[in-house]
Amino acid sequence: MSIESAIVDAIVAKVAAVPGITTVAFDEVKISFDDFQETELPAVQIWDNGQIIKHENRRVRVDWAMSLELIMKSDIAGVVIQKDLFEKRREIQLTLFARPNLDIPGVIHMVYVGNISDLHFLKPYYIARLDIIVQYYDELVGTC
C-alpha cells in the first residue's frame, strides 16, 4: 500500500469516529450540496490540493495539502447555527491532531494551516473548511 493510501485511510477513519459525522468521503466527493441525502449529513469531504516535493538524497519529503470540508444542514429534525459548525469543526481538529503523525511510519507531522466558514451564504447548509498539510518522507530513489 502506498503511503498516500495509508494517510487517506487514517484521516477518513479518524474523522468518521467523530460523534455525529454521518459521511466521510475522499473518492467520491460531491460538487453540489443538494446532491447529499438528508441521511448523509453532517458530512466531511476530503479534497486533495496537491503535493510539493523536495528531493533529499534517496528519499523525498512531501508536503501534501488537503482540505476537509464539513457540511451541516438545518432540517425538520433540528436547526444548525454557526456555533454548531464551530463546535463540530473543533471536534474534528482535536481528533485529527491527537496523533499528528497518524501513527504511520514516514509521516512527520500534520500541519494545520487554516480554516474558513461560509458565513451563512448557502442556507440551509453550513460549511466549514479545514486546511491541512501532511508532511511525510517517501523512499523514491534507488541506489546510484
C-alpha positions in Angstrom: 0.0 0.0 0.0 1.3 3.5 -0.8 1.9 5.9 2.0 -0.8 8.2 0.4 -3.4 5.4 0.7 -2.4 4.8 4.4 -2.7 8.6 5.1 -6.1 8.9 3.5 -7.4 5.7 5.3 -6.1 7.1 8.6 -7.7 10.6 8.1 -11.0 9.1 7.0 -11.1 6.7 10.0 -10.3 9.5 12.5 -13.0 11.8 11.0 -15.5 9.0 10.8 -15.0 8.4 14.5 -16.1 12.0 15.4 -19.6 11.7 17.0 -22.3 13.0 14.8 -20.4 12.7 11.5 -22.5 10.5 9.2 -20.5 10.5 5.9 -16.8 10.9 5.2 -15.8 10.9 1.5 -12.4 11.1 -0.3 -13.0 9.2 -3.5 -16.5 10.4 -4.4 -16.8 14.0 -3.3 -20.0 15.8 -4.3 -19.8 19.2 -6.0 -23.3 20.3 -5.2 -24.5 20.2 -1.6 -28.0 19.4 -2.9 -26.6 16.0 -4.0 -26.5 15.0 -0.3 -29.3 13.0 1.1 -30.6 14.1 4.5 -29.3 10.9 6.0 -25.7 11.6 4.8 -25.4 14.8 6.8 -23.3 16.0 8.6 -20.7 15.1 6.1 -17.0 15.7 5.6 -15.4 15.6 2.2 -11.6 15.5 1.8 -10.1 17.3 -1.1 -6.6 16.6 -2.5 -5.0 20.0 -3.1 -1.7 18.7 -4.5 1.8 17.9 -3.3 5.1 19.9 -3.1 8.1 17.5 -3.3 11.7 18.1 -2.3 14.4 15.6 -3.0 16.6 14.7 -0.1 19.2 12.2 -1.5 17.4 8.8 -1.8 14.1 10.0 -0.4 11.6 12.8 -1.0 10.0 15.0 1.6 6.4 15.6 0.6 4.1 18.3 1.8 0.6 17.1 0.8 -2.1 19.8 1.0 -5.6 18.7 1.8 -8.9 20.4 2.7 -11.6 18.8 4.8 -15.0 20.3 4.1 -17.6 20.0 6.8 -21.2 20.2 5.6 -24.1 20.6 8.0 -27.7 21.4 7.3 -30.8 22.7 9.1 -33.7 20.4 8.6 -37.0 19.4 10.2 -35.1 17.4 12.8 -33.1 20.4 14.0 -31.7 23.8 13.3 -28.0 24.3 12.7 -26.4 27.5 13.8 -22.9 28.9 13.2 -21.8 27.8 16.7 -22.7 24.2 15.9 -20.4 24.4 12.9 -17.6 25.8 15.0 -18.0 23.1 17.6 -18.1 20.2 15.1 -15.0 21.7 13.4 -13.2 21.8 16.7 -14.1 18.2 17.4 -12.6 17.3 14.1 -9.4 19.3 14.8 -8.9 17.7 18.2 -9.5 14.2 16.8 -7.1 14.7 13.9 -4.3 16.3 15.8 -4.4 13.9 18.8 -1.8 11.9 16.9 -0.4 14.3 14.3 1.8 11.7 12.7 -1.3 9.5 12.2 0.7 6.6 13.6 2.1 6.0 10.1 5.8 5.3 9.6 7.3 8.0 7.4 4.7 10.7 8.3 6.5 13.5 10.1 3.5 15.6 11.2 0.3 17.1 10.1 0.2 20.9 10.0 -3.0 22.9 10.5 -2.7 25.8 8.1 -6.2 27.5 8.2 -9.9 27.3 8.1 -12.8 29.2 6.7 -16.6 29.0 7.2 -19.4 30.1 4.8 -21.0 32.8 7.0 -24.5 31.6 6.0 -24.2 32.2 2.3 -25.7 28.8 1.4 -28.5 28.4 3.9 -29.8 25.9 5.0 -26.3 24.5 4.6 -23.4 25.4 6.8 -19.9 24.8 5.5 -16.5 24.9 7.1 -13.2 24.1 5.5 -10.1 22.9 7.4 -6.8 23.1 5.5 -4.0 20.8 6.5 -0.6 19.7 5.2 0.6 16.2 5.8 4.4 16.1 5.8 6.0 12.8 5.1 9.0 11.0 3.7 8.8 8.6 0.8 11.7 6.4 -0.3 11.8 7.1 -4.0 15.3 7.0 -5.5 17.2 3.8 -5.9 21.0 3.4 -5.2 23.2 5.4 -7.5 
